[in-house]
Amino acid sequence: MVRELPDLIEALHPALGEIVDISLNWSAGSATPVLSTMAPGTVAKIGWNGPRHRLMSMVGQIGCTRILVVPSMTPAALAVMVLRQAATRHIPEVDCGTPTFEAAERVIRAARAESASWAAAETGQSPTGSAATPKSS
């Protein structure tokens, strides 16, 4: 990812302006999620207690965005389907309902939930939008 970061910053510059902050929701020692385990049959067999989806928040002078990082070991067909669904691009009818489509759908739903949770934590809100209540000791 280190090699791709300058190109990503350059590509986002027109939409975000100069990048002033980059945040990650994982640390160097965090396990990498295996997106192929999100396939319906696999989830049913092993459950989903894997690592969180990796998100990157990029804040520019005129805008901000969150980006789902697709691990390099993700099978190409699943990676393409995740990217298509994340970008709300057209998906051919023949691909809808396939295990790859369903796995990608689960990945996107989980990533959106993680993004909402992360945003809520940053603003002191609960993921549903109401103010978070402080934990008492």
Secondary structure, DSSP 4 states (H G I P E B T S, - for coil): -TTTHHHHHHHHHHHH-SEEEEEESS-TTSPPP-GGGGSHHHHHHH-S--PPPPEEEEEESS-EEEEEPPPTTS-HHHHHHHHHHHTT----GGGTTSHHHHHHHHHHHHHHHHHHHHHHHHHTB-TTSSBPPPPP-
